[in-house]
């Protein structure tokens, strides 16, 4: 999931509601992706639990580690995308 977040956020063509909130909070607060995303995931898990939703091992793993992974995968995917774009521009001749 962390690489999935990185792959679809990298082109800057839109993000889902939770990822969009993460990007706005990172930009406005200057906090890291891992702190912001982990906070969002933990808050959502707690709210879900308060509404009677189950909390399993998957919920805990996502809440605690998705932000950590996304923090590293977003720049990796962005760098990879830029390499692809640069190569494709070199191949195009007019």
C-alpha positions as CSV (number, residue, x, y, z in Angstrom):
1,X,0.0,0.0,0.0
2,X,2.9,2.4,0.7
3,X,4.2,2.0,-2.8
4,X,0.7,2.4,-4.2
5,X,0.4,5.7,-2.4
6,X,3.7,6.8,-3.8
7,X,2.9,5.8,-7.3
8,X,-0.5,7.6,-7.6
9,X,0.6,10.7,-5.7
10,X,3.8,11.2,-7.6
11,X,2.3,12.6,-10.9
12,X,0.5,15.3,-8.9
13,X,-2.8,14.7,-10.8
14,X,-4.9,14.2,-7.7
15,X,-5.1,12.2,-4.5
16,X,-7.9,10.6,-2.6
17,X,-9.5,12.3,0.4
18,X,-7.2,10.8,3.1
19,X,-4.1,11.3,0.9
20,X,-5.2,14.8,0.0
21,X,-5.6,15.7,3.6
22,X,-2.1,14.3,4.3
23,X,-0.5,16.4,1.6
24,X,-2.3,19.5,2.8
25,X,-1.3,19.0,6.4
26,X,2.3,18.2,5.4
27,X,2.5,21.4,3.4
28,X,0.7,23.6,6.0
29,X,2.4,22.3,9.1
30,X,5.9,21.4,7.8
31,X,5.6,18.0,9.6
32,X,6.9,14.9,7.9
33,X,4.7,12.5,5.9
34,X,5.3,9.8,8.4
35,X,4.0,11.9,11.4
36,X,1.0,13.3,9.6
37,X,-0.1,10.0,7.9
38,X,0.4,8.0,11.1
39,X,-1.6,10.5,13.1
40,X,-4.4,10.4,10.5
41,X,-4.5,6.6,10.4
42,X,-4.5,6.3,14.2
43,X,-7.3,8.9,14.6
44,X,-9.4,7.1,11.9
45,X,-8.8,3.7,13.6
46,X,-9.9,5.1,16.9
47,X,-13.0,6.8,15.5
48,X,-13.9,3.6,13.7
49,X,-13.5,1.6,16.9
50,X,-15.6,4.2,18.8
51,X,-18.4,3.6,16.2
52,X,-18.2,-0.1,16.9
53,X,-15.8,-1.2,14.1
54,X,-13.4,-4.1,14.7
55,X,-9.7,-3.4,15.3
56,X,-7.6,-6.3,14.0
57,X,-3.9,-6.8,13.4
58,X,-4.2,-5.3,9.9
59,X,-5.8,-2.2,11.3
60,X,-3.0,-1.8,13.8
61,X,-0.2,-2.5,11.2
62,X,-1.7,0.0,8.7
63,X,-2.2,2.7,11.4
64,X,1.3,2.4,12.7
65,X,3.4,1.6,9.6
66,X,1.7,3.0,6.4
67,X,2.9,6.5,7.2
68,X,6.4,5.3,7.8
69,X,6.5,3.5,4.5
70,X,4.8,6.2,2.5
71,X,7.3,8.7,3.8
72,X,10.0,6.9,1.9
73,X,8.0,5.6,-1.1
74,X,6.6,9.0,-2.2
75,X,10.0,10.5,-3.0
76,X,11.3,7.2,-4.5
77,X,8.3,7.1,-6.8
78,X,8.6,10.8,-7.7
79,X,12.3,10.3,-8.5
80,X,11.6,7.3,-10.6
81,X,8.8,9.1,-12.5
82,X,11.1,12.0,-13.2
83,X,13.7,9.6,-14.7
84,X,11.0,8.1,-16.9
85,X,9.9,11.5,-18.1
86,X,13.5,12.6,-18.8
87,X,14.2,9.5,-20.8
88,X,11.0,9.8,-22.8
89,X,11.8,13.4,-23.6
90,X,15.2,12.4,-24.9
91,X,13.7,9.8,-27.2
92,X,11.2,12.3,-28.8
93,X,12.7,14.1,-31.8
94,X,10.9,16.7,-33.9
